[in-house]
Amino acid sequence: MRGSPWASFELENERVLELNEASAVVAYKATARRDGGQYTALFNSTYVRG
């Protein structure tokens, strides 16, 4: 990755959606700032117990 480290960030709308007894999705919106600019993205991760 290029550029300076993020100067600040915020997480919003954090959610955990249980799919079944062994899996879930974690989703959130992130807004980060650096060098006078702003970046916003939606993220999700899926977790499965092994």
N, C-alpha and C positions, 0 to 999 in steps of 0.2 A: 504494500500500500504506500501511497505517496502522500506528502503533505504533513502539516503540523499535527500534533495530537489534538484531540477535541478539547476545547476550552471548557465546555459544559454540555450536559445532556439531560433530557427528561424522558421518563417512561410514563406512558398513559394507557388507559384502557386495558390494563393487565387482566388476562383471563386464563383460566385453566378449564379445559373441556375434557371431562373424562369420557373416553370412547368405550371402554369396557373395564373389567377388573384389572387388566394388565397394561393398559395404554391410555395416554392422555396427550392433548395438544396444549401447549402454552403459546399464547398470542399476545402481542402488545404493539403499540405505536411508539416509536422513538424519534425524538427531535434533538439534533446535535448542532453545536455552533463552534466555528473556528474561523479565524482570519476574516472576520466580518461577514461570513456567509452562514447559511443555515441549510441543514439537510434533514428531511423527514422521510421515514420509511415505516412500512408495516412488516413485522417479523412473526414467524411462527416456528416452533420446534415440536417434533413428535417424539414421545418417549415410550419405550416398551420395556416392561420388566422381563428379564431373562430367566 
